[in-house]
C-alpha cells in the first residue's frame, strides 16, 4: 500500500496563511494525500500564533513543523503543549524547551513519524547536533515510515543530512530558505529528497517581504522592520509517495501553485 504525503513550504504572513488555508483542501483532494505536513513558523511574519495554527489544522494540516522562529510568539507555547501535531526542532535542548520534536501519526497505511530538525550552519545560535539527534531518535521511533523536515540555511548541510539518512527514513525535505530547489529526487537507497520546499506567501517579494526593504539593507541603508509584500500569493512544496511496507519513497514531485 502506498502513502501519499504533501509537504508545504514555510507559510509567510497573513496573506500566505490565507492562501494556504484556501488551497490545502483542494491540494489534499487533488493528490489524494494521506498526510499533510506544513511548516508554519512564519505565519505571523516571525513565529506563529495559536489562531494561525488552528486555521492550518482546520484546513487539513496533520502536522505543523517550526524552525528558528519557534519562540518568536510566546503565546504559541500553551497551544503547542496541548496539541501534539505541532512540533519544534528536536535538537533544541530538551531540558528547558517546551513542546516535542517529533510525533507519530495514525494514517490509513499505519503509523507515520514526522521529525523536525534545525541546522547549525549559518544560524545565529547553537542547537544540539542534528545528525547526532536524529541518530538517537531513530533508535526510539518504531514507525516504518519516517519523514524529516530539516530547517536549515546551508544547502550543503541539507544535502549532507539527506545522504546521511538515505535508506534510513522515507523522505527528507529542507525548509527555511524560502526558495524552492530543482533537485526533487529519490536517493539511491530509497529516500525521497528536496533541498528546500520553497515558501507559501507573497509571490512578488524577497522571501515574502517587500523587495525595497531588502534592497535598502543590502545597499547599506538604515535598517527598517521587514513587512510582507502585497499582491498575488503562491504555495510551494512537494508530494512524496511512500511504499508503506518497505518505507521507501517511490515517487517525488514538486508542487507550485500561484494566484
C-alpha positions as CSV (number, residue, x, y, z in Angstrom):
1,X,0.0,0.0,0.0
2,X,1.3,3.5,-0.9
3,X,1.1,6.5,1.3
4,X,0.9,10.0,-0.2
5,X,2.5,12.8,1.7
6,X,2.0,16.5,0.9
7,X,4.8,18.7,2.4
8,X,4.2,22.5,2.2
9,X,7.0,25.1,2.5
10,X,7.2,27.9,5.0
11,X,3.9,29.8,5.4
12,X,4.8,33.5,5.4
13,X,2.5,36.3,6.6
14,X,-1.3,36.5,7.0
15,X,-1.5,36.5,3.2
16,X,0.4,33.3,2.9
17,X,-1.7,31.8,5.7
18,X,-4.9,32.7,3.9
19,X,-3.7,31.2,0.6
20,X,-2.6,28.1,2.4
21,X,-5.9,27.7,4.2
22,X,-7.7,28.2,0.8
23,X,-5.5,25.7,-1.1
24,X,-4.9,22.9,1.3
25,X,-8.3,21.2,0.9
26,X,-8.0,21.4,-2.9
27,X,-4.5,20.0,-2.9
28,X,-5.4,17.2,-0.5
29,X,-8.1,16.2,-2.8
30,X,-6.0,16.6,-6.0
31,X,-3.2,14.4,-4.7
32,X,-5.4,12.2,-2.6
33,X,-2.9,13.0,0.2
34,X,-3.0,10.7,3.3
35,X,-0.8,13.1,5.4
36,X,-0.2,16.8,5.1
37,X,2.8,18.5,6.8
38,X,3.1,22.3,6.8
39,X,6.0,24.4,8.0
40,X,4.2,27.3,9.8
41,X,6.9,29.2,11.6
42,X,6.5,32.5,9.7
43,X,2.7,32.7,9.6
44,X,3.0,35.8,11.9
45,X,5.9,37.0,9.8
46,X,8.1,35.9,12.7
47,X,6.6,32.9,14.6
48,X,3.1,31.6,14.7
49,X,0.1,32.4,16.8
50,X,-2.4,29.9,18.2
51,X,-5.2,31.2,15.8
52,X,-2.8,30.6,12.9
53,X,-2.1,27.0,14.0
54,X,-5.8,26.3,14.5
55,X,-6.6,27.6,11.0
56,X,-3.9,25.3,9.4
57,X,-5.2,22.3,11.3
58,X,-8.8,23.1,10.3
59,X,-7.7,23.4,6.7
60,X,-6.2,19.9,6.7
61,X,-2.7,20.1,8.1
62,X,-2.0,17.0,10.1
63,X,1.4,18.2,11.4
64,X,2.8,21.7,11.7
65,X,6.6,22.0,11.9
66,X,8.6,25.0,13.0
67,X,12.1,26.4,13.0
68,X,14.3,29.2,14.1
69,X,11.3,31.5,14.9
70,X,9.6,28.9,17.1
71,X,9.7,31.1,20.2
72,X,9.1,34.5,18.4
73,X,5.5,34.3,19.6
74,X,5.5,33.0,23.1
75,X,1.7,32.7,23.1
76,X,2.1,29.6,21.0
77,X,3.7,27.6,23.8
78,X,0.5,26.6,25.6
79,X,-1.1,25.6,22.3
80,X,2.0,23.6,21.4
81,X,1.9,21.7,24.7
82,X,-1.7,20.9,24.2
83,X,-1.6,19.9,20.5
84,X,1.0,17.2,19.7
85,X,0.5,17.8,16.0
86,X,2.7,20.9,16.3
87,X,6.4,20.0,16.6
88,X,9.5,22.1,17.0
89,X,13.1,21.2,16.2
90,X,14.1,18.1,18.1
91,X,17.7,19.3,18.6
92,X,16.6,22.2,20.7
93,X,17.9,21.4,24.2
94,X,15.0,19.4,25.7
95,X,15.7,20.2,29.3
96,X,14.4,23.8,29.1
97,X,12.3,23.9,25.9
98,X,8.6,23.3,25.7
99,X,7.0,21.0,23.2
100,X,8.2,18.0,21.4
101,X,10.5,17.4,18.4
102,X,8.6,14.5,16.7
103,X,5.2,13.0,16.5
104,X,3.7,9.7,15.4
105,X,0.5,10.0,13.3
106,X,-2.1,7.3,12.5
107,X,-2.8,7.0,8.8
108,X,-4.6,4.6,6.5
109,X,-1.2,3.0,6.0
110,X,-0.3,2.7,9.7
111,X,1.9,4.8,11.9
112,X,4.0,7.6,10.4
113,X,6.6,9.5,12.3
114,X,7.4,13.1,11.5
115,X,10.6,14.7,12.8
116,X,11.6,18.3,12.9
117,X,15.3,19.3,13.0
118,X,17.2,22.6,12.7
119,X,20.6,23.2,11.1
120,X,23.6,24.8,12.8
121,X,25.5,26.2,9.8
122,X,24.8,29.9,9.2
123,X,22.3,30.2,12.1
124,X,22.6,32.7,15.0
125,X,22.7,30.1,17.8
126,X,24.0,26.7,18.5
127,X,21.4,23.9,19.0
128,X,22.4,20.3,19.6
129,X,24.0,18.5,16.6
130,X,21.1,17.5,14.3
131,X,23.0,14.4,13.0
132,X,23.5,13.1,16.5
133,X,20.0,13.9,17.4
134,X,18.4,12.0,14.5
135,X,20.7,9.1,15.2
136,X,19.3,8.9,18.7
137,X,15.7,9.3,17.6
138,X,15.9,6.6,15.0
139,X,16.7,4.2,17.8
140,X,13.4,5.2,19.5
141,X,11.0,5.5,16.6
142,X,9.1,2.4,15.7
143,X,7.2,3.6,12.6
144,X,8.3,2.1,9.3
145,X,7.6,5.4,7.5
146,X,9.6,8.4,8.8
147,X,9.6,11.9,7.4
148,X,12.1,14.6,8.3
149,X,11.7,18.4,7.9
150,X,15.2,19.8,8.2
151,X,15.0,23.6,8.8
152,X,18.4,24.8,7.7
153,X,20.3,27.6,6.0
154,X,23.2,25.9,4.2
155,X,22.5,23.8,1.1
156,X,25.5,21.6,2.0
157,X,24.1,20.8,5.4
158,X,20.7,19.9,4.0
159,X,22.3,17.7,1.3
160,X,24.6,16.0,3.9
161,X,21.5,15.2,6.0
162,X,19.7,13.7,3.0
163,X,22.6,11.4,2.2
164,X,23.2,10.6,5.9
165,X,19.6,9.4,6.2
166,X,19.3,7.7,2.8
167,X,17.7,4.3,3.3
168,X,17.0,5.1,7.0
169,X,14.0,7.3,6.6
170,X,11.3,7.7,3.9
171,X,11.7,11.3,3.0
172,X,13.8,14.4,3.9
173,X,13.0,17.9,2.8
174,X,14.5,21.2,3.7
175,X,12.8,24.4,4.8
176,X,13.9,27.9,5.9
177,X,15.4,29.5,2.8
178,X,12.0,30.1,1.1
179,X,13.3,29.4,-2.4
180,X,12.4,26.0,-4.0
181,X,15.2,23.9,-5.3
182,X,15.0,21.9,-8.5
183,X,16.6,18.7,-7.0
184,X,13.5,16.7,-6.1
185,X,14.6,13.1,-6.3
186,X,14.8,9.7,-4.8
187,X,18.2,8.9,-3.4
188,X,19.9,5.6,-4.1
189,X,18.7,3.8,-1.0
190,X,15.1,4.9,-1.4
191,X,14.7,8.2,0.5
192,X,12.8,11.0,-1.1
193,X,14.6,14.3,-1.0
194,X,14.3,18.0,-1.9
195,X,16.8,20.6,-0.5
196,X,14.2,23.3,0.0
197,X,10.4,23.2,-0.5
198,X,10.2,27.0,-1.0
199,X,7.5,29.1,0.7
200,X,3.8,29.8,0.8
201,X,3.3,33.6,0.7
202,X,3.7,36.7,-1.4
203,X,5.0,35.8,-4.9
204,X,6.3,39.3,-5.8
205,X,8.7,39.6,-2.9
206,X,12.1,38.8,-1.4
207,X,11.5,35.8,0.7
208,X,7.9,37.0,1.3
209,X,8.9,40.6,2.3
210,X,8.7,43.9,0.4
211,X,11.7,43.9,-2.1
212,X,12.6,47.5,-1.3
213,X,13.3,46.7,2.3
214,X,15.9,44.1,1.4
215,X,17.4,46.3,-1.3
216,X,17.8,49.1,1.3
217,X,19.5,46.7,3.7
218,X,22.0,45.4,1.1
219,X,22.7,48.9,-0.1
220,X,23.8,49.9,3.4
221,X,20.7,51.9,4.3
222,X,19.2,52.5,7.8
223,X,17.7,49.1,8.9
224,X,13.9,49.0,8.9
225,X,11.4,46.4,10.1
226,X,10.5,43.9,7.4
227,X,6.9,44.0,6.1
228,X,5.2,41.3,4.0
229,X,4.7,42.2,0.3
230,X,1.3,42.7,-1.1
231,X,0.0,41.2,-4.4
232,X,-0.5,37.6,-5.6
233,X,0.3,34.6,-3.4
234,X,1.9,31.2,-4.1
235,X,2.2,27.9,-2.5
236,X,5.3,25.7,-2.9
237,X,6.1,22.2,-1.6
238,X,6.4,18.6,-2.7
239,X,4.5,15.3,-2.8
240,X,6.2,12.1,-1.8
241,X,4.6,8.7,-2.4
242,X,5.9,6.1,0.1
243,X,5.6,2.3,0.0
244,X,4.2,1.8,3.4
245,X,5.5,-1.8,3.7
246,X,9.2,-1.0,2.8
247,X,9.2,2.6,4.0
248,X,10.9,3.6,0.7
249,X,9.9,6.5,-1.5
250,X,8.6,5.5,-4.9
251,X,7.9,9.0,-6.4
252,X,8.6,12.6,-5.6
253,X,7.4,15.7,-7.4
254,X,7.4,19.5,-6.8
255,X,4.3,21.4,-6.1
256,X,3.9,25.1,-7.1
257,X,0.7,27.0,-7.5
258,X,0.0,30.7,-7.8
259,X,-2.9,33.1,-7.5
